[in-house]
Amino acid sequence: MLLVALLTAGAVTYAATRGGGDEPADTSASATTTTTAAETTTSAAETTTAESTTTAETTTEESTTTSASESTTTGETTTTRSTTTTTARTTELASLQTTGDTRPTTGEATIDGRSFPDSLSTRIGGCDTNGSFTYDLGGDYRSFATTVGTTDDSDSRSVVRFEIYADDELVYTSGNLDQGQSADVDISVANTQNLRLGYLFIDGDLSRCSNAGEAAWGDPTLTE
């Protein structure tokens, strides 16, 4: 009987010991599951944060590009309008009247091989060795441009000097020009009231009342 009792007690103790060993294993598995869930949550949070950061950066770049484009477009529009409003007005001197009784011939003239449709010209010779024509500008113009010389059908010996006066002050001289030579003129006439175009027949056929050709101003133009 004693032997049976001891065997029974040992069996009970052994069973109790095996039942207690299973519980720690279950606890370890639960902890592992909990850790995995936490890591998954952290990973999801990091993904969400990364996506938010990327979205914010993309939005910022697009906003900056649009603003610069609009600014450039506005600048180009302003420049175009400014260019349009600075167009200068011109007046052909041939369309104006002189202030004195002496008037030049108006029309086409050929100077040094070039044709000028709206020119001024006057005869030169022994009885026409110098002269001038005055125009009232009224201070309305900024510049004056023309081409001076004797016409191509003038006497080949003719030498003429051209002079321009602004309010009786000499502002241009061409020097002596032989027949077949020309000079381009572009001078300021700002605030000028009276513009005078003069010529001097320097050399050529200076016999009494000879016809040595014509002194000419090709397409004289005033710019406001």
C-alpha positions, 0 to 999 in steps of 0.5 A, a space after each residue: 500500500 505504501 508503495 502504491 501511495 508513493 507511485 500515485 503521488 509521484 505521478 501527480 507531481 509529474 503531471 503538475 510540473 508539465 502543466 506549469 511548463 506550458 504556460 510560460 510558452 504561451 506567454 512568450 508567444 503572446 509577447 511576440 505577437 504584441 511586438 509584431 503588432 507594434 512594429 506594424 503600427 510604427 511602420 504604418 505611421 512612418 509610411 503616412 508621415 513620408 507620404 505627407 512630406 512628399 505631398 507637401 514638397 510637391 505642392 510647394 514646388 508647383 506653387 513656386 513655378 506657377 508664380 514665376 511664370 505669371 511674373 514673367 508673363 506680366 513683365 513681357 506684357 509691360 515691355 510690349 506696351 512701352 515699345 508701342 507707345 514710343 513710336 516717333 512722328 516724322 514730317 517731310 520738310 518739303 510739306 512745309 512753307 518757308 518764312 521768306 519769299 525765296 522757295 526751293 523746288 520740291 520733288 524728286 532729285 538724284 544725288 550721288 546715284 541715289 533717288 530721293 522722291 521728296 527733295 528740295 533743290 535750287 539752281 546754282 551758277 554765276 548769278 546764284 552763288 549762295 542762298 538759303 531757305 528758312 522754316 518755322 519749326 516752333 520748337 516742335 521737333 527733336 531732330 533733322 535728317 537729310 542727304 546733301 549734294 549736287 544733283 547728278 545732272 549738274 556740271 561736273 566742275 561744280 563744288 558746293 558747300 551746305 550749311 544749316 543754322 538753328 536760330 541763326 547759329 551754325 550747327 552743321 557744315 558739309 565742307 566742299 562737295 564735288 559733283 558726284 559726292 554727298 553727305 548724310 546729315 542727322 542733327 538735333 533741332 530740339 527747341 529750335 524755332 527757325 531752321 535755315 538751310 544754306 548753300 555756297 557755290 564754291 567752284 565751277 562755271 561761275 560765268 555770268 548767269 551760268 547754269 552749273 546745276 542744282 544744289 539739293 537736300 534729299 528727303 529732308 525729314 523732321 522728327 518729333 
